[in-house]
């Protein structure tokens, strides 16, 4: 997936302000933050959307969500609250077609979201 923005970030071809990395995930600050904390958690394997997930990837999604909670805790946002968002396809606002979890904190969130 040489043209995928997030694959290129994973490969190190495009710089990103990384805040976490392990064997299967990276997390970095969003370049257009919508809150004081706006981190993207991205699997290193290319998966375009939630629709492409297989049952074998259930643990990966669990790891992404647990990492979101850990980042919010580490940055002091877990008590006041934080939001996690997966956008799936263009109609839901997905602009980069590589699965990613938004983690936002540090401001009051409206409901319903945008």
GIGIHU-V280302 format. One record per backbone hydrogen bond with DSSP energy under -1.0 kcal/mol. CO is the residue of the C=O (numbers start at 1). NH is the residue of the N-H. E is the energy in kcal/mol with one decimal. If there is no record, write none. Layout:
co = (CO:CO)
nh = (NH:NH)
e = (E:E)
//
This chain:
co = (1:4:5:6:7:8:8:16:17:20:24:25:26:27:27:28:37:38:39:40:41:42:47:49:50:54:55:57:58:59:60:61:62:63:64:65:66:67:68:69:70:71:72:73:77:83:85:89:89:90:96:101:102:103:104:105)
nh = (4:8:9:10:11:13:14:18:29:27:44:22:42:19:20:40:105:30:103:28:101:26:99:52:53:57:58:61:62:63:64:65:66:67:68:69:70:71:72:73:74:75:77:76:81:104:102:92:94:93:98:41:85:39:83:37)
e = (-1.4:-2.1:-1.8:-2.8:-2.2:-2.1:-1.2:-1.8:-2.1:-2.6:-2.8:-2.4:-3.2:-3.2:-1.5:-3.0:-2.0:-3.3:-2.4:-2.0:-2.4:-2.3:-4.3:-1.5:-1.6:-2.4:-1.8:-1.8:-2.1:-2.4:-2.2:-2.3:-2.6:-2.3:-2.0:-2.0:-2.1:-2.8:-2.4:-2.3:-3.0:-1.8:-3.2:-1.7:-1.9:-2.9:-2.9:-1.7:-2.0:-1.7:-1.9:-2.4:-2.0:-2.3:-3.0:-2.5)
//
